[in-house]
Amino acid sequence: MAVTYDAVAVQGARRQISPGIKRLALVYLWITIATGGVVYFEPSPYDGLMIGAVILLPLVGLAPFTRGLAVYLMLLCGIVAGGYIATTQAGILGVPVTHVTITLYLALSSVVMAAFVAHNPAPNVRLIMSAYMFAALVAASAALIGYFNVVPGLYDIFTEFGRARGTFKDPNVLGAFLVPALLYAFNVVLTSRFRRASFWAFALPLLLFGTLLSFSRGAWLNLLVALAVYSFIIFGIAATNRERIKLIISIVLAGVLAVGVLAAAQSIPKVAELMGERASFEQSYDVGPEGRFGGQKKAAELVATHPLGIGALEFARVYHNEDVHEVYLNMYLNTGWVGGTLYIFLVFTTLALGLKLVLRDRGGDGVSAVLVAAFFGMALEGAVIDTDHWRHFYLIMAMIWGMALARASEARD
């Protein structure tokens, strides 16, 4: 009887929350996501705002927790628990505990965002992606302004070692952050009416140039793979041959645009020189026992002999001169055999849910294909860089889980 009364009381409290407060909460969330492209230091403005959103959205009834989300939460909590256990193997406690606690925050924020999307999928995903696109355009604009020294004094702020970083502290993260935005813009051009499509057609070169000037080999690979996966999905689920022909034409035009941007970049001597250097996958810092690949070999040996892990960031502190730069090995070191296996299982489960989602959304607006392709690209990029603390990784994963759980609930109903 008491349980029934409590449930009724909670539902009554939610009904008393005015639509105006809910609208303010949505505005707050938009601002939060829009700051996701400003990461000069940690915690970033996004982190402070997101902690507020994690509290606010469930409080106002915009992110109700469901049974399906319990699986997502348990997987993430299992990874975090493995991380805390691994800290007992570390030589110091402060750094690894802080690292795992950040993972815990990202995990909880991802679960709340998944609940938010599952509550009202189409409009909530549009709101998130609207803010994400704003952040991406700001970051790409800052990258170009800094790289070409349009505003004196901003070159050192918006670049690092001759590579554009925009509003990020790391050029590699800038490049990866822009890939989902590129996919989304391309999808809008492909699926929308002329007026809306025209705006994003003009935004595409800006996003592409920003990705190119990050000189991130991982981001370039991410983009190529994500575009290929997106095209394959859209071609496969197209309702008519007319849509497939439109896709082929759009891909050809996008290829022409990419060649044009690449040719323009190659015409600038310093860009052409650095691009040729970065295009090689065997840099001087990659090879040798102290290089990237040598470090990954050391990491694999440590994984085999340390079932509980060694503690977050211990690899660079004790065993090698830099981080692993391979997220899957890194997760085994940071969270042990259990946490590392759960992380891989989470990645594959997210991809499986995404593929089911795009098949159910046959003839839809293509957003689910964008999210799945973007996540696939990031999952692959994880083989060459540590992605476990990328904020947009957890955000896109949350949208896939939220949309998939909402579709599963509709199917049951």
PyMOL commands that set and color helices and strands:
alter all, ss='L'
color gray80, all
select helices_A, chain A and resi 2-16+19-37+45-59+67-89+94-119+121-147+155-158+171-191+194-213+217-237+241-266+269-278+292-305+314-319+327-360+367-381+391-412
alter helices_A, ss='H'
color red, helices_A
select strands_A, chain A and resi 159-160+163-164
alter strands_A, ss='S'
color yellow, strands_A
deselect
rebuild
show_as cartoon
